[in-house]
Amino acid sequence: MTMTIPFTEALAGVDTPTWWMDTRRAALNRFLRADFPGTRQEDWKYTSLTHLERMKLHVPVVSGKRRAPPDYPGQLLAFLNDAPLGHGVYHGDYEYDEIVASLQRVADSDRARRHLGTLAGDSALANLNSALWRDGAYVLVTADCRLKRPIFIANLADEAEAMLYPRDLVVLEAGGEAVLVEHYRGGTDAPYWRNAVSEIVLEDGARLTHIKVFEEGADATHTSLTAARLGRDSRYHALHVGLGGALTRHDMNIDLAGVGAEVRIDALNLVVGDGGAPVRDLHIHLDHRVADSHSRIHYRGLIDGRGRGVFDSRVVVHPEARGTNAQQLCRSLLLSPYAEADVKPQLEIHADDVKCGHGASVGSLDDEALFYLKSRGIDPADARRLLMQAFVGEALQLLDETGLKDWLMPSLLTRLSAATEARP
């Protein structure tokens, strides 16, 4: 596949930072040797990237046209087709100017050099991002700093058949606290491909609430990796919301490396109102490496039409991780006889004195609940919508806790309203 996509030419057009150039060349060579992951690999059984070969992918054109960044209810760093909007620095309250900046702008700093590339790993798509990223967000929350306003990183795309490689590096030093929202949004229904990587370092006692929203264009392909390492008594609360795109694949690799670390992941994949056969794929790999760490994963999938929702979660409890508490629960609703849900929660336990469990269910809307609502005079379409809202609401508690419900719910409700009407 790679012969038709100009990866080598793209690498030739990137020459900064200079200290990263050897890493770029080595990463691209590893990718070219491995090529794209394929459906013969278990982790990619349900998600094919062969359609990328049919696209005329190219590096996005640099536009000199100035454009105002979009509005968000917090501090904002925005990119359009991987280029910073504005000057690549934090917009708004300049008290935070040194906390959030363009990664390209600060890539030569000691902190960036210490952490960049340490968590992404050696998968084919992570290597490709390491080779070709041009910019992204750098977030540094210094020790004991507690940010009061959420940080938004907006990655926008509006160029047909562009290939985009945003790279984010997030570091919370000991005792730091922040709310971070990554929003991937498409401004065109034409095809493009975004392959993103976010590396997150939480030092001892740090607390990060991380919301990641995928709202790509209708014919877009999105692949991304979130890799996080947690120190002692740190806390990582994450929300994944998959709303748009023809194919969205999100890999989360979480390493609980410190005693007392805590992870909570809520996830919602919504496949409604899109033509074709859209795919929402969430893969989680979570390692409990030390004693007394805790994790809880709750997933909700709502799938309509000919869509497919994939949830694959593997939690590994290592031999030294006594006292681990790890729970997984995934529930999917199929709104169409053609919809498909593929779920696989997994536990791999190598330690004693642990409390671990997992469960999964796939079903349809409750006929008795629908009948009850209709018997109270509620229109059948409204009854279905109410049940769907209640189902997805179980995964969105972090929106209430962060005060961001009013920001996201209009988009979510618009997509729910496009779900198929009740069938006879």
WOGIWO-V893048 format. One record per helix or strand. SS is the DSSP state (H for helix, E for strand). FROM is the first residue (numbers start at 1). LEN is the number of residues. If there is no record, write none. Layout:
{{SS	FROM	LEN} {SS	FROM	LEN}}
//
This chain:
{{H	2	3} {H	7	6} {H	18	17} {H	42	3} {H	50	5} {E	58	2} {E	75	6} {E	83	2} {E	89	1} {E	91	1} {H	94	3} {E	100	3} {H	103	4} {H	110	6} {H	124	9} {E	137	5} {E	146	1} {E	151	7} {E	162	3} {E	167	6} {E	177	10} {E	193	10} {E	207	9} {E	221	10} {E	235	10} {E	247	10} {E	262	10} {E	279	10} {E	294	10} {E	308	10} {E	325	10} {E	340	10} {E	355	9} {H	367	9} {H	380	14} {H	397	6} {H	405	13}}
//
